């Protein structure tokens, strides 16, 4: 099972400003969208997981870390595959992190 993929974006800068774009990001499966502004850079927000719903993360300012772990109830993987993965998203490096269903996420 694929747990994640990175959709690489690109930028265009000219005298009018900067444009980030994600031509490889198909929004067809997106059901809802949230924008989160943390009250502190030390808080961890999570763990939320879904058996089937996918999640996408994009950093519009600054940076943050996304933590990813499989939901053991939904997966029959071996124990060594149940470790937490970390992904750092940075606003000045446009990319979208796609997480498939069956995983819990948290971020800081």
C-alpha positions as CSV (number, residue, x, y, z in Angstrom):
1,X,0.0,0.0,0.0
2,X,1.3,3.5,-0.9
3,X,1.2,5.8,2.1
4,X,2.2,9.0,0.5
5,X,3.6,10.9,-2.4
6,X,4.9,14.4,-3.0
7,X,3.4,16.5,-5.7
8,X,6.2,18.9,-6.8
9,X,5.0,22.4,-7.6
10,X,6.9,25.2,-9.3
11,X,7.1,29.0,-9.1
12,X,7.1,31.9,-11.6
13,X,8.4,35.3,-10.5
14,X,8.2,38.5,-12.5
15,X,7.6,42.2,-11.8
16,X,4.0,41.5,-10.8
17,X,5.0,39.1,-8.0
18,X,5.3,35.4,-7.4
19,X,2.9,32.6,-8.6
20,X,3.2,29.0,-7.1
21,X,1.5,26.4,-9.2
22,X,0.8,22.6,-9.0
23,X,-0.1,21.4,-12.5
24,X,0.2,17.7,-11.3
25,X,-2.3,18.2,-8.5
26,X,-5.8,16.9,-9.4
27,X,-8.4,18.4,-7.0
28,X,-11.1,15.9,-8.0
29,X,-10.8,13.8,-4.8
30,X,-10.6,16.8,-2.4
31,X,-13.8,16.8,-0.2
32,X,-12.9,19.6,2.2
33,X,-10.1,22.1,2.9
34,X,-8.8,23.7,6.1
35,X,-6.2,26.4,6.7
36,X,-4.5,26.1,10.1
37,X,-2.5,28.9,11.9
38,X,-0.9,27.5,15.0
39,X,-0.8,29.4,18.3
40,X,2.7,28.1,19.0
41,X,5.5,26.5,17.0
42,X,5.9,23.9,19.8
43,X,2.4,22.5,19.7
44,X,1.8,19.2,17.9
45,X,-1.7,19.0,16.4
46,X,-3.0,15.5,15.8
47,X,-3.3,12.5,15.7
48,X,-6.2,12.2,13.3
49,X,-6.6,9.3,10.9
50,X,-9.1,8.0,8.4
51,X,-9.5,4.5,7.0
52,X,-10.4,5.6,3.5
53,X,-10.1,9.4,3.2
54,X,-7.0,11.0,1.7
55,X,-5.3,14.1,3.0
56,X,-3.2,16.7,1.3
57,X,-0.8,19.2,3.0
58,X,0.6,22.4,1.6
59,X,2.6,25.1,3.4
60,X,1.7,28.6,2.4
61,X,3.9,30.4,4.9
62,X,7.0,29.4,7.0
63,X,7.4,25.7,7.4
64,X,6.0,22.7,9.3
65,X,6.6,19.0,9.9
66,X,4.0,16.4,9.1
67,X,4.2,13.1,11.0
68,X,2.6,10.0,9.4
69,X,1.8,6.6,11.0
70,X,-0.3,3.7,9.8
71,X,-3.5,2.9,11.7
72,X,-2.7,-0.6,12.9
73,X,-6.4,-1.5,13.0
74,X,-6.7,-1.0,9.2
75,X,-3.3,-2.5,8.3
76,X,-2.0,-6.0,8.6
77,X,1.6,-4.9,8.0
78,X,4.5,-6.3,10.0
79,X,5.6,-4.5,13.2
80,X,8.7,-2.9,11.7
81,X,6.5,-1.1,9.1
82,X,4.6,0.7,12.0
83,X,7.2,3.5,12.5
84,X,6.4,7.2,12.2
85,X,7.6,9.0,9.1
86,X,8.4,12.8,9.0
87,X,8.0,15.2,6.1
88,X,9.1,18.8,6.2
89,X,7.1,21.2,4.1
90,X,8.5,24.7,3.3
91,X,6.6,27.6,1.8
92,X,9.4,28.7,-0.5
93,X,9.7,25.2,-1.9
94,X,6.2,24.6,-3.3
95,X,5.0,21.0,-2.9
96,X,1.9,19.1,-1.8
97,X,2.1,16.1,0.5
98,X,-0.6,13.5,-0.4
99,X,-1.4,10.9,2.4
100,X,-3.6,7.9,1.4
101,X,-6.3,6.5,3.7
102,X,-5.4,4.2,6.5
103,X,-2.9,6.6,8.1
104,X,-3.0,9.0,11.0
105,X,-1.3,12.4,10.8
106,X,0.0,15.0,13.2
107,X,1.9,18.2,12.5
108,X,4.0,20.8,14.2
